[in-house]
Amino acid sequence: MTSKTIMVVAVDPSGDANAAALVRELAQAIPNAQFIGAGGPNMAEAGVQLSFNLTDHAAIGPVDAIKNLGSFLRRRRFLANLARECRPELVILVDSYSFNQPLARAIRSFARADAASGWTPKIVQYTSPQIWGSRPGRAAKMARNIDLLLCLYPFEKDWYARRGTPLHVEFVGHPLFDRYAAASVGQERQAEELPVIVLLPGSRTDELKRHLPVMLAAAHEISLARPVWFKMVALNDKMADDMRSFEVAGTPKVEIQTGHLAEALSSATLAITKTGTITLECAFFGVPTLAMYKVSTLFYMLARPFITVKYLAWPNLMAGEPIFPEFIQHQATPENLAKAALDLLADAPRRSIIRAKLRSLIASLGGPGSSRRAAAAILQLMQKP
């Protein structure tokens, strides 16, 4: 295949990791490809020439987005102009409907205005936005600007098919199988061993501010009832320092490690985590988990009427039942989390049932090779006129 320019844009850390794995697969198939765009350190390591680190500016909901609106719009406008200047044959947009769909629309508009030049980029959305949970009408808007949608979960392809959306959708499986290919799923700790609870408040500053004080207070309540070993996992040294800044007198000792999430989850008896992709990683390692999430009161009031799904944690969404207890907004209190954690720690049969359900659920996610399957679908698209 001849040399091609490929633009890749990822807005948050999980998208950066998924995009990097896909870029490596495409680089093998198209040896002379030039990768440009914006994302994070994983994409840079994979060989993408980043115009800037976009993952440092990820926002949570409209309230946080408004605070960074100027930067948000400038960066999107820059990337649209970069596409018009470099004319990539392929544009891969990862996650983030609010950033990437307007970008796709702008690129498509530029290409139509310059149709005489023969620039007709293929635009791919890698991972479906969670429009099946709110605002399903966005599916039709996506179809106008996207040539191919790659889904990580099997129910998503079925959802688009039921809606009759004129959008080419492929289920490629979840990248976590490849991300943790060398990791071993942990076994239930023995009764005489000290239980390990892993606290995973999130990677963004606002998530730390909203989640970590609640988790540390819950850890204090738990430690008063029984001896427990607490761990936290930071993405980098800066995040580890930020986590330490929340420690106050009276809270139990928490071991903070940088990286090595798989190692932490493999040894965990229980996890307390924010909702999102991390709940699926807990499921992958068979860890019984409590899922929580807090946002600003204004955002909660604005968003709540639009949420159509019953659960927010991925394993619960996939199973249609609360495998992981959820504590959202006003329910996310130290007392509620501590009680639920102590109940789980005292109930080994219940933990075994949860682990069995998680094994079945994870088996439905396509197994290893998702990035390879995604690259194959993209290459097939590129061969079409």
N, C-alpha and C positions, 0 to 999 in steps of 0.2 A: 504494500500500500504506500502511496506517495506521502511526502511530508505534509502535515496538517497543523493548523493552529487550533487549539482547544482551550476554551475558556471555562474555568471552574470557579464557582462561588459558593462558599459555605459560611454560615452566619454564626454558628455556635460550636462549642468544643466537640460535641458528639458528631455533628455534621462534618467537622474538620477531620476527625478520625475516619469516618466512612468514606469521605471524598478521597483521602490519601490512599486508602486501600484500592479504590477504583482506579485512581490515576496510575498506580503501579501496574495494574492489569492492562490498562490501555497502552501504557508505555511499552509493554512487551509486544503487544499486537501491532503497534504503530511506532517502530523504533525511532523515526525521525520527527515525531510529534513535538511541538512546542506547547507547553502548558502555561497559561497566564491566568490572572484573576485575583481573587481575594479569599482569604480564609485564615488558617492558623498555622502553628508550628509543624503539625503533622503533614500538612500539604506542602509546606516549604521543604521539609525533609524528603518528600516524595518527588520533588523536582518541579513544583509549580513556582513560576516567577510571580510572587505576590506583590501587588501594588501597595497593599497595607494589610495589617492584621485585623480582620473584620470580627473575629471571635471575641476580642476585648471589649466590643461595644454591643454585645447582645443585650436586648432589653426584655423585660417580663411584662407583657400586657401593654395596653394603651397608655396608662399613666406613666410608666417608666419610659415608654417610647417617646412621649411628648417631651420629657426632660432632655432627650438627646435628638430631638427632631431635626435640628439644623445639620448635625453631623450625619444623621441617617440619610437625609435627602442628598447632601453633597456627595457622599460616598456612592450612593446608587446612581446619581447622575454621572459621576466619574466613570463608573463601570460601563454604563450605557455608551458613553462617548469612547471608552477604550474599545468596546466591541465594534463600534462604527469605524474606528481608525484601523484596528488590526484585522477585522473581518474574519473572525474564526469560523471554520466550517461547522464546528460543534460547540454548543453552549450547554454546560451541565450545572444546574441549579440545585443545591442541596438544602432541604428543609425550608423553613421560614416563608410561609405564604406572603406575609405582609411586606417583606423585602423583595423576595424573588419574583413574585408574579408581576408587580409593576415593572421590574427590570426586564422580564421576558416580553412584556407588552411594548416597552420602549425599543428593545432590540428588534422585535418583529416590525415595528413601525419604521425604524431606520432602514431595514432591509427592503421593505416594500417601496419606500421612497427612492431607493437606489436600485430598483429591480433591473435597470438596464445594464448594470455592471455584472450581473450574474451572481451576486452574493445572496445566497439563500440558506442561511444557517439552520441546522437542525437543533432544536431546543429540547432538552431532556430535563425533567424534574425527577431527581433521585430522592426517594422517600416521599410518600404521600402526606400532604398536610392533613391535620386531623379534622377535616371538614365534615367527616361522618359523625363527629361529636357535636358540631355546631355549624350553622350556616352552610347546609348542603348545597345551596344554590351556587356556591362558588365553583362547583364541578364544571358547570357549563362555561364559566369564564375561563377556567384553566384550559378547556378544550380549544379555545380560540388562539392560544399562544404557545401551547405545548405539543410537541410531536410524539413524545413518549413519556409515560409515567411509570417509574419503577417502584414497586411496593415491597415492603419488608415483611408484611403480614398477609396470610392467605385470605382473611376475611375482607381485606380492602379491595382486592380485585373483584370479588363477588359483589361488593357494595356498589362499585361503579357500574358493573354489568346490570344490576337490578335497576339502576336509574336510567339506563339507556344512554349514558353519556357518550358522545362521539369522540372518545379519547382512547388511544392505544395504551392499554395498561398491561404490564407484566409483573407477576410475582417472582421475585428473585431470591427471597429468603433473607435472613438477618445476618449481618456481618459479625455478630458476636462469636459465632462458631469459629471463624478464622482468627479473630482477635485473641481468643483464648485457646487456640489449638493445642498449645503445649501445657495448658493448665489442667489440673486434676480436680474433679468435683469432690468437695470435702465430705467426710462422713460425720454422722452425729457424734458429738463429743461424749465421752464416757461420764457416767454419773459422778465419779469421784474427781473429775477434772473441773477446774474453775470455768464457768460459762463465759463466753466471749460475746459481747454485744458491739457491733460495728455501727457507728453513727455516721450517716452520710447526708449532710444538710444541703448539699448543692455546691456548685462551683462559682456562681455569680455572687458579687458582693451583696446584693439585695437579698439573695436567698440565705446567705450566712446571717445577715442581720435579723431576718424573720424566723429562721428555723433553729439556729444554733443555741440561742438562749433557752428555747423551749426544750430542746434535746438535752442540754446540760442540766437543766432543772429536773427533767425526768430521770436522768442518770443519778442525780443526787437522791431522789426518792427511792430508786431501785437499790442503790448501795446501802441505804438505811435498813432495807429489808433482808438483804443477803449479799454475800461477797460476789462481785462480778468484775471481770476485766473489760474495760472499755477501750475501743480503738476508733480513730478517725483516719480517713485517707484524703490527702490533699493532692491536687493535680501538680503543683509545683511548690517551690520554697516560699514564694510570696503568699500563696494561699495558706500554707502551713503557719506562717507568721500571723496572718489574719485570724486564723482559727485560735491561736494562742491568746490573741488579744481579748477573746471573749471569756477566758477562764477567770473566775472570781473566787474569793475565799469561800470555802464551804462546798464547792463542787468537787466531785471525786476526780482522782488522777485519771487522765485520758491520754493514752499513747497516740501521738500524731505521727503518721508516716507519710512520706512523699512517694506517690506512685505505688505500684504493686497491689492494686485493688484485688486481683485474682488471689493473691496470697492471703489477704485479709479475709475475703469471703470464704475461702476454702477452710479456714479455721474457725469460722463464726458459728455460734449457736443461734444467734438471732441478729437481725439488723433493724435499725430504725432509720428510715430514709425518706427523702422527699419523693413525691410521685415523679413519673417520667421514665426515661430509658433505664435509669439505674435500677428500677424495680425489676426489669427484665434480666439485668445482670445478676441481681440477687436470686432470681428464679433459676437462672442457668446454673448457679452453684448450689441450688437446693437449700437456700437459707430462708427459713420462716421469717417473715418481715412485717413490720408495722410501717405503713405509708402515710405521710402527712404532707400538707401543703398550706401555706399561708401567703396571702397577697395583701395589698393595701385594701382597706375597707371600700374605697371608691371603686377600685377595679372589680372587687368581688360583687358589688351591687350592680355594676354595669354588665358583667359577664354572666352572672348566674342565670338570667332568663334565657340565654342562648344555648346553654349546655343541655344536650339531649341524651347524653349517655349516662348510665347509672353509676359507673365507676371511673376512677382516674388512673389507678395503677394498671400498668399493661397486663400483668397476669390476670387480674380481675376482668378487664375488658375482654380478653381472649376467651376466658373460661365462662364468662357470664355469671360469675358468683364471686363473693368476697373471700378468695383464698388468703389474701393479705388484708387484715383489718385496715380501714382508711379513716384518717382523722383530718378533716378539711376545715380550714378557717377557724371558727369558734370552737370546734371540737378538738382542735390541736392544742391541748393543754398538757402541762407536765403531769398532772394527776391522771388524766386519761391514758397517756402513753405509758406511764409507770405501771398502772394497774394491768393494762393489756400485756405488757412485757412480762411482769411477774406471773401472770396467769399462764402464759406460754412456756415460761421457764419451768413451771411446776407441772406441766402436762406433756410428758414425753410421747405418749400415744398420739396426741393431737399434732405434735411436730412431725411425727412419722407420716401421718396422713397427708399433711401439707407437702412434704418432700415427694411423696408418691404422685400427687397431683401435678407438681411442678415438673417431674420427669416426663409425664405424658404431654404436658403443654409445650415444653421445649422441643420435644420430638416433632411437633407440627410445623416448626419454623424453617424447614428446608435443609438443615444440615450444613456442613462445610461447603464453601465454594460460592457464596452469594456474590462476592465482588467479581468473580470470574463469569458468573451467569449475567450479571449486570453489564459487564463489558461486552459479552457476546450479543446481548440484545441491542446495545448501542451500535456495535459494528454492523449488525444486520440493518439497522435503521440508516446508517450512513451510506450503505450500498444502494438504497432506494433512490430513484430520481426525485 
